[in-house]
């Protein structure tokens, strides 16, 4: 049995390379399946913007009519 010791720097390089490869494969699969991997993030941003708009409208209504 051969035991090979690897330092933290070597492990970091391997991990970084593996993550890059997996990210590339995931992107390819998503493209093939016509899926948007950022759809959740986009929906969240849209809901945040809608919430800000509604809060502004409520604020204007309160200024005009009082609480």
C-alpha positions as a Python dict, from the first residue, in 0.01 Angstrom:
ca = {
    (1, 'X'): (0, 0, 0),
    (2, 'X'): (132, 341, -102),
    (3, 'X'): (43, 637, 115),
    (4, 'X'): (74, 978, -47),
    (5, 'X'): (71, 1291, 163),
    (6, 'X'): (-73, 1608, 14),
    (7, 'X'): (-42, 1953, 157),
    (8, 'X'): (-334, 2192, 200),
    (9, 'X'): (-227, 2394, -105),
    (10, 'X'): (-238, 2087, -330),
    (11, 'X'): (-581, 1992, -197),
    (12, 'X'): (-706, 2347, -259),
    (13, 'X'): (-587, 2331, -621),
    (14, 'X'): (-762, 1998, -677),
    (15, 'X'): (-1081, 2121, -513),
    (16, 'X'): (-1078, 2440, -720),
    (17, 'X'): (-1031, 2243, -1042),
    (18, 'X'): (-1309, 1999, -949),
    (19, 'X'): (-1549, 2282, -868),
    (20, 'X'): (-1473, 2455, -1198),
    (21, 'X'): (-1534, 2131, -1388),
    (22, 'X'): (-1860, 2062, -1204),
    (23, 'X'): (-1978, 2418, -1261),
    (24, 'X'): (-1905, 2382, -1632),
    (25, 'X'): (-2094, 2050, -1650),
    (26, 'X'): (-2388, 2192, -1458),
    (27, 'X'): (-2403, 2487, -1695),
    (28, 'X'): (-2397, 2254, -1996),
    (29, 'X'): (-2675, 2036, -1854),
    (30, 'X'): (-2888, 2340, -1771),
    (31, 'X'): (-2841, 2471, -2125),
    (32, 'X'): (-2934, 2133, -2270),
    (33, 'X'): (-3243, 2109, -2049),
    (34, 'X'): (-3330, 2473, -2121),
    (35, 'X'): (-3324, 2558, -1751),
    (36, 'X'): (-3228, 2892, -1602),
    (37, 'X'): (-3009, 2826, -1300),
    (38, 'X'): (-3061, 3184, -1182),
    (39, 'X'): (-3442, 3187, -1201),
    (40, 'X'): (-3479, 3177, -823),
    (41, 'X'): (-3243, 3470, -778),
    (42, 'X'): (-3422, 3667, -1050),
    (43, 'X'): (-3761, 3599, -889),
    (44, 'X'): (-3627, 3710, -551),
    (45, 'X'): (-3494, 4038, -694),
    (46, 'X'): (-3826, 4097, -868),
    (47, 'X'): (-4021, 4038, -548),
    (48, 'X'): (-3790, 4271, -355),
    (49, 'X'): (-3848, 4547, -613),
    (50, 'X'): (-4226, 4490, -602),
    (51, 'X'): (-4218, 4504, -223),
    (52, 'X'): (-4030, 4835, -227),
    (53, 'X'): (-4281, 4979, -474),
    (54, 'X'): (-4576, 4869, -260),
    (55, 'X'): (-4414, 5008, 55),
    (56, 'X'): (-4365, 5342, -121),
    (57, 'X'): (-4730, 5345, -229),
    (58, 'X'): (-4844, 5265, 125),
    (59, 'X'): (-4622, 5545, 254),
    (60, 'X'): (-4773, 5794, 9),
    (61, 'X'): (-5126, 5679, 103),
    (62, 'X'): (-5046, 5726, 473),
    (63, 'X'): (-4909, 6075, 410),
    (64, 'X'): (-5219, 6169, 214),
    (65, 'X'): (-5483, 6005, 434),
    (66, 'X'): (-5310, 5950, 766),
    (67, 'X'): (-5274, 5621, 941),
}
